[in-house]
Amino acid sequence: MTKIIGVGNYIPSETITNLFFDKHIFLSEEGILLKDNNASITEKLKKITGIEERRYAHSTQVTSDLGLIAARAAIENAGIDPETLDYIIFAHNFGDVRFGTVQSDMVPSLAARVKHLLGIKNNFCVAYDVLFGCPGWIEGVIQANAFIKAGIAKRCLVIGAETLSRVVDIHDRDSMIYADGAGAAILEGNNSDESGIKAHLSASYTLNEKDYLYFGKSYNNEKCPDTKYIKMDGRKIYEFALSNVPDAMKKCFDNSGYSIDQLNKIIIHQANEKMDEAIVNRFYQLYDTPVPKDIMPMVIHKLGNSSVATIPSLLTMILKDEMEQHKIKKNDVVLFASVGAGMNINAFVYQF
C-alpha cells in the first residue's frame, strides 16, 4: 500500500486583499471598459468564488523556490534522509516565471532544480515535472503510487507549486482568482497496516474541451499586443466540472470498496467555492444522500486559487491542526479530487 508519511507547504507571506484591485482597469474581451465599478466587480467575485484574499510570492522568488520550501518541510515532517528518495515529481504549469515578466523558464526541470538545491547526491533519484493543469499534484501522486506498486520505487516526493500571479492579464477580472503557493508530500510503500491509497482515477477530455483554459492576448490590445497570459472560459469550465467531476468522483470512490457513509472528508481543488459546493452536492445526490456537515474544508477565501498547490497545501494545514473545524483521524477515509486545464479530471481515495 502507498502511504503518505510526510507533508509540507509554503504559503507566501504577501497577502493581497480585494482592495488591491481597486485601481485596476478591467476590460472586456473586446477591449471595452467594463460598466461595473471595481468595487462591484470584486464583490461579485467574492460572492461567486468566495475569494477575499490571495497570496503572492515575493518578487525574488520563483516557483521552484516555493516548491523547495514545501519539499524541505515534507522531508522534515517525514523524518527521512532525502538521499533515500527514488523519485522527485514536481507538478506545475508555467515553470519559473520571474517577477515582472511572463517568460517561462522550464529547462532544467523544476524537479531537477529542487533536487540540486536539496543537495541530493544519489544519481538514481529521478527528477521530472508533470504538466497536467490544476490536477497535476494528484496526477503526480497517482504516478508515484504506480512506481511504488510496480516495485520501481520505494519512496517518492511529490510537489505541487505555482506562481499564477506572474502569468495573469491585469486587465482581465479573472486575474483576481489566481494565487501562488506550494505543497508537497512524501509517499512510501508500506504493507504494515490497511492505510494508504485505495483507488484512483484519471481522465483527459480534449476532443471539444482542450481550450477551455488557454494562453491568450491581453484584453488591452494597445498596451500589450504580443504578450500572452492565462485565459479561461469560466462558464464552460463550470458547466464541464458539474457535468463530469461528480461522476468521476463516484466511479473512483466506488472502486475503493467503501460505502458513502464511511467517507470522512473530501479534499477538492480550491478553484471556486460555489463550483466546489455544487460538485459535492451533485456527488452526494448520486448516492441519494444528504451532504454531511463539514465534509469539505475550504481555504480559497484567504489563499485564492494556487492551482496544483491547493490540495497539498490544504492537506498539510489539516494534518498540522491549523484548521479548527477540520481534523483527519486514524482510519478516516478521504476522497481527493481535482479538475483543470486539458480538460483533466482525477481523484484518489485514501485511508489514513
C-alpha positions in Angstrom: 0.0 0.0 0.0 1.2 3.5 -0.8 1.2 5.8 2.2 1.7 9.5 2.9 4.4 9.7 5.5 5.1 13.4 5.5 3.6 16.7 4.3 4.7 20.3 4.0 3.5 23.5 2.4 4.6 27.1 1.7 2.1 29.9 1.9 3.6 33.1 0.7 3.6 36.0 3.2 2.3 38.7 0.8 -1.4 39.0 1.4 -3.4 40.5 -1.5 -6.9 41.7 -0.5 -9.6 42.5 -3.0 -8.8 46.2 -2.4 -5.6 45.7 -4.3 -7.6 45.6 -7.5 -9.5 48.9 -6.8 -7.5 50.9 -9.3 -7.2 48.2 -12.0 -8.6 48.9 -15.4 -10.7 45.9 -16.2 -11.7 45.4 -19.9 -13.9 43.1 -21.8 -12.5 40.5 -24.3 -13.1 43.2 -26.9 -11.0 45.7 -25.0 -14.0 47.8 -23.8 -14.1 49.2 -20.3 -16.4 47.2 -18.0 -19.5 49.0 -17.0 -19.4 48.0 -13.3 -17.1 49.8 -11.0 -14.2 47.8 -9.4 -15.9 47.6 -6.0 -18.9 45.8 -7.7 -16.6 43.6 -9.7 -14.7 42.4 -6.6 -17.8 42.0 -4.6 -19.3 39.7 -7.3 -16.0 37.8 -7.4 -16.2 37.2 -3.6 -19.9 36.1 -3.9 -19.2 33.6 -6.6 -15.7 32.2 -5.8 -15.5 33.0 -2.0 -12.2 34.7 -2.5 -11.4 37.6 -0.1 -7.6 37.4 -0.2 -4.9 35.6 -2.0 -1.2 35.1 -1.5 1.6 36.3 -3.9 5.2 35.1 -3.8 7.9 37.6 -3.0 9.4 39.3 -6.1 12.7 37.5 -5.5 11.0 34.0 -5.6 10.1 31.7 -8.4 8.0 28.6 -8.5 10.9 26.2 -7.8 11.8 28.2 -4.7 8.3 27.8 -3.3 8.4 24.1 -4.1 11.8 23.7 -2.4 10.4 25.2 0.8 7.4 22.8 0.8 9.7 19.9 -0.1 12.0 20.6 2.8 9.0 20.8 5.2 7.7 17.5 4.0 11.1 15.8 4.3 11.4 17.1 7.9 7.8 16.1 8.7 8.6 12.5 7.4 11.9 12.4 9.2 13.7 10.8 6.2 17.1 11.2 4.6 16.4 12.9 1.1 19.1 10.6 -0.3 16.6 7.7 0.1 14.2 9.3 -2.4 13.7 7.3 -5.6 11.6 10.0 -7.4 11.0 13.7 -7.2 7.9 14.6 -9.1 7.2 18.3 -9.5 3.7 19.4 -10.7 3.4 22.9 -12.1 2.2 24.5 -15.3 4.3 27.5 -16.2 7.8 26.9 -14.9 9.9 29.5 -13.2 8.4 32.9 -14.2 10.4 35.8 -12.8 8.7 38.8 -11.3 7.8 41.5 -13.9 7.9 39.1 -16.8 5.8 36.3 -18.3 8.9 34.5 -19.7 8.7 30.9 -18.6 12.0 29.1 -17.7 11.4 25.3 -17.7 14.9 24.0 -18.5 16.3 22.3 -16.5 13.1 20.9 -15.0 11.9 22.3 -11.7 12.2 18.9 -10.1 15.9 18.9 -11.1 16.4 22.3 -9.6 14.8 21.1 -6.3 16.9 18.0 -6.2 20.0 20.1 -6.8 19.1 22.6 -4.0 18.3 19.7 -1.6 21.9 18.6 -2.3 20.9 15.0 -3.2 23.9 13.1 -4.5 22.0 9.9 -5.4 22.0 9.8 -9.2 19.3 7.2 -9.2 16.8 9.6 -7.6 14.9 10.5 -10.8 13.6 14.1 -11.0 10.9 15.1 -13.5 8.0 17.5 -14.0 4.3 17.0 -14.5 2.2 19.4 -16.6 -1.4 18.4 -16.1 -3.3 21.6 -15.2 -4.6 22.1 -11.7 -4.9 18.3 -11.2 -1.1 18.0 -11.5 -0.3 17.2 -7.9 -2.9 14.4 -7.7 -1.5 13.0 -11.0 2.0 13.0 -9.5 0.6 11.1 -6.5 -1.0 8.6 -8.9 2.3 8.1 -10.8 4.3 7.7 -7.6 1.8 5.1 -6.4 2.2 3.2 -9.7 6.0 3.3 -9.3 5.8 2.0 -5.8 3.2 -0.8 -6.5 5.4 -1.9 -9.5 8.4 -2.2 -7.3 10.2 0.6 -9.3 10.4 2.9 -6.3 10.1 2.7 -2.5 9.9 6.4 -1.7 8.8 9.4 -3.7 8.5 13.2 -3.1 5.5 14.8 -4.9 5.5 18.6 -5.1 2.8 21.0 -6.4 3.8 24.6 -6.8 2.7 27.6 -8.9 3.1 31.4 -9.2 0.0 32.2 -11.2 0.3 35.8 -10.3 3.1 36.1 -12.8 1.0 34.9 -15.8 -2.2 36.9 -15.4 -3.6 39.7 -17.6 -4.2 42.6 -15.2 -7.0 43.9 -17.4 -8.9 40.6 -17.1 -11.1 40.4 -14.0 -10.3 36.6 -13.9 -6.8 37.6 -12.8 -8.2 38.2 -9.2 -8.8 34.5 -8.8 -5.2 33.3 -9.1 -2.6 33.0 -6.4 0.8 31.5 -5.5 1.8 28.7 -3.2 3.3 25.2 -2.8 2.6 21.9 -1.1 4.4 18.6 -1.0 4.1 15.0 0.3 6.4 12.0 0.8 4.9 8.7 -0.3 6.3 5.3 0.7 5.4 1.7 0.1 4.2 0.1 3.4 2.2 -3.1 4.0 2.2 -2.9 7.8 -1.5 -1.8 8.0 -4.6 -1.0 6.0 -3.9 2.7 5.5 -2.9 4.1 2.1 -4.2 4.7 -1.4 -7.3 2.5 -2.1 -8.4 3.7 -5.6 -7.6 6.3 -8.2 -8.9 7.6 -11.5 -7.7 10.0 -14.2 -9.3 11.3 -17.4 -8.5 13.8 -20.1 -11.3 15.5 -22.1 -9.7 17.0 -25.2 -12.0 16.5 -28.2 -14.0 19.6 -27.5 -12.7 20.9 -24.2 -8.9 21.4 -24.6 -9.2 25.2 -25.0 -11.4 26.0 -22.0 -8.1 27.2 -20.4 -5.5 28.6 -22.7 -2.8 31.3 -23.3 -4.2 34.3 -25.0 -3.6 38.0 -25.6 -4.2 40.8 -23.1 -7.6 42.5 -23.2 -5.6 45.7 -23.5 -4.5 45.2 -27.2 -2.7 48.5 -27.4 -0.5 48.2 -24.3 0.2 44.5 -24.5 -0.2 43.5 -28.2 2.1 40.4 -28.3 2.4 39.1 -24.7 0.1 36.1 -23.8 -1.5 35.3 -20.5 -3.6 32.6 -18.9 -7.2 32.9 -20.0 -10.3 30.8 -19.3 -13.8 30.3 -20.4 -15.3 30.3 -16.9 -18.8 29.4 -17.9 -17.7 26.4 -19.9 -15.4 25.2 -17.2 -18.1 25.5 -14.6 -20.6 23.5 -16.7 -17.9 20.9 -17.6 -17.0 20.4 -14.0 -20.6 20.0 -12.8 -21.3 17.6 -15.6 -18.2 15.4 -15.2 -16.4 15.7 -11.9 -19.2 14.2 -9.6 -19.4 11.1 -11.8 -15.7 10.7 -11.8 -15.5 11.0 -8.0 -18.3 8.4 -7.7 -16.5 6.0 -10.0 -13.3 6.4 -8.1 -15.0 6.1 -4.7 -17.0 3.0 -5.7 -13.7 1.3 -6.8 -12.4 1.8 -3.3 -14.9 -0.6 -1.9 -16.1 1.9 0.8 -19.7 2.8 1.3 -20.7 6.5 1.2 -21.4 6.7 5.0 -17.7 5.8 5.5 -16.4 8.9 3.7 -15.0 11.4 6.2 -13.6 14.2 4.1 -13.5 15.5 0.5 -10.4 17.5 -0.3 -11.1 19.1 -3.6 -9.1 21.6 -5.7 -9.8 25.1 -4.4 -10.9 26.7 -7.6 -14.2 28.3 -6.9 -16.3 27.9 -3.7 -19.7 27.8 -5.4 -18.4 25.4 -8.0 -16.9 23.1 -5.4 -20.1 23.1 -3.3 -22.1 22.3 -6.4 -19.8 19.4 -7.3 -20.0 17.9 -3.8 -23.8 18.4 -3.8 -24.1 16.5 -7.1 -21.7 13.8 -5.9 -23.9 13.1 -2.9 -27.1 13.2 -5.0 -25.7 10.3 -7.0 -25.9 8.3 -3.7 -29.3 9.8 -2.8 -27.6 11.0 0.4 -27.5 14.5 2.1 -24.2 16.3 2.2 -22.7 15.8 5.7 -21.7 18.8 7.7 -18.0 19.9 7.4 -17.3 17.3 4.7 -15.4 19.7 2.5 -12.7 22.0 4.0 -12.1 25.3 2.1 -9.2 27.7 2.2 -9.9 29.6 -1.0 -11.3 32.5 0.9 -7.9 33.5 2.2 -5.5 31.8 -0.2 -7.2 32.0 -3.6 -6.6 29.5 -6.4 -2.9 28.4 -6.5 -3.6 25.6 -9.0 -1.6 22.4 -8.2 -0.7 23.8 -4.7 -4.2 24.0 -3.4 -4.7 20.3 -2.4 -1.3 19.5 -0.8 -1.3 22.9 1.0 -4.8 22.2 2.4 -3.9 18.7 3.4 -0.8 19.9 5.3 -2.9 22.5 7.1 -5.4 19.9 8.2 -2.8 17.3 9.3 -0.9 20.1 11.2 -4.1 21.1 13.1 -4.3 24.5 11.5 -8.0 24.2 10.6 -10.2 24.4 13.7 -13.3 22.7 12.2 -11.5 20.0 10.2 -9.5 17.1 11.6 -8.3 13.8 10.0 -8.0 10.9 12.4 -6.6 7.4 12.1 -8.7 5.2 9.8 -10.5 8.2 8.3 -11.4 7.8 4.6 -10.7 10.9 2.4 -11.6 11.5 -1.3 -9.2 13.8 -3.1 -10.4 15.3 -6.5 -9.4 17.9 -9.0 -10.3 19.4 -12.3 -8.4 21.8 -14.6 -6.7 22.6 -17.9 -6.8 20.0 -20.5 -9.6 19.4 -19.5 -8.3 16.9 -17.0 -10.0 15.3 -14.0 -8.5 13.0 -11.4 -9.2 11.6 -7.9 -7.9 9.1 -5.4 -9.3 7.6 -2.2 -7.0 7.4 0.8 -7.4 5.8 4.2 -5.3 7.4 7.0 
